[in-house]
Amino acid sequence: MKALGCKDVGVECSFVAKGKTTEEVLKKAAEHATKHHGIKKVTKDYLDSWRKHVHEA
């Protein structure tokens, strides 16, 4: 299981995206970011930055 939390990327939020693959985690994180953090479009730069912080849960 892989995970990425908002706190992992410096955002004060308790949300943690979990999934079997990095891509699944990034998809869930992107959905959360647009719904809850006002990010209008999750760009490749966001995904590349977040990918570095995905870790084993």
C-alpha positions as CSV (number, residue, x, y, z in Angstrom):
1,M,0.0,0.0,0.0
2,K,1.3,3.4,-0.9
3,A,0.3,6.8,0.6
4,L,0.6,10.5,0.3
5,G,-0.7,13.0,2.8
6,C,-1.3,16.7,2.5
7,K,1.2,17.1,5.4
8,D,3.8,15.3,3.4
9,V,3.8,18.2,0.9
10,G,3.6,21.0,3.5
11,V,-0.2,21.5,3.6
12,E,-1.9,21.6,7.0
13,C,-4.6,19.0,6.4
14,S,-5.1,15.5,7.7
15,F,-6.1,13.9,4.4
16,V,-4.0,10.9,3.2
17,A,-4.5,9.4,-0.2
18,K,-3.8,5.6,-0.3
19,G,-3.6,3.1,-3.1
20,K,-1.9,0.1,-4.5
21,T,0.1,2.1,-7.0
22,T,1.7,5.5,-7.1
23,E,-0.6,6.5,-9.9
24,E,-3.7,5.6,-7.9
25,V,-2.4,7.7,-5.0
26,L,-1.7,10.7,-7.2
27,K,-5.2,10.5,-8.8
28,K,-6.8,10.5,-5.3
29,A,-4.6,13.3,-4.2
30,A,-5.4,15.4,-7.3
31,E,-9.1,14.9,-6.7
32,H,-8.8,16.0,-3.1
33,A,-6.6,19.0,-4.0
34,T,-9.2,20.3,-6.5
35,K,-12.1,19.8,-4.2
36,H,-10.6,20.9,-0.9
37,H,-7.6,23.2,-1.6
38,G,-8.8,25.4,-4.4
39,I,-6.4,24.1,-7.0
40,K,-8.1,24.6,-10.3
41,K,-5.9,22.3,-12.4
42,V,-3.4,19.8,-11.2
43,T,-0.5,20.3,-13.5
44,K,2.4,18.0,-14.3
45,D,4.6,20.1,-12.0
46,Y,2.3,19.3,-9.1
47,L,2.3,15.6,-9.9
48,D,6.0,15.5,-10.3
49,S,6.5,17.2,-7.0
50,W,4.0,15.0,-5.1
51,R,5.4,11.8,-6.7
52,K,8.6,12.3,-4.7
53,H,6.7,12.2,-1.4
54,V,4.6,9.0,-2.1
55,H,5.7,6.4,0.5
56,E,4.9,2.9,1.7
57,A,2.0,3.0,4.1
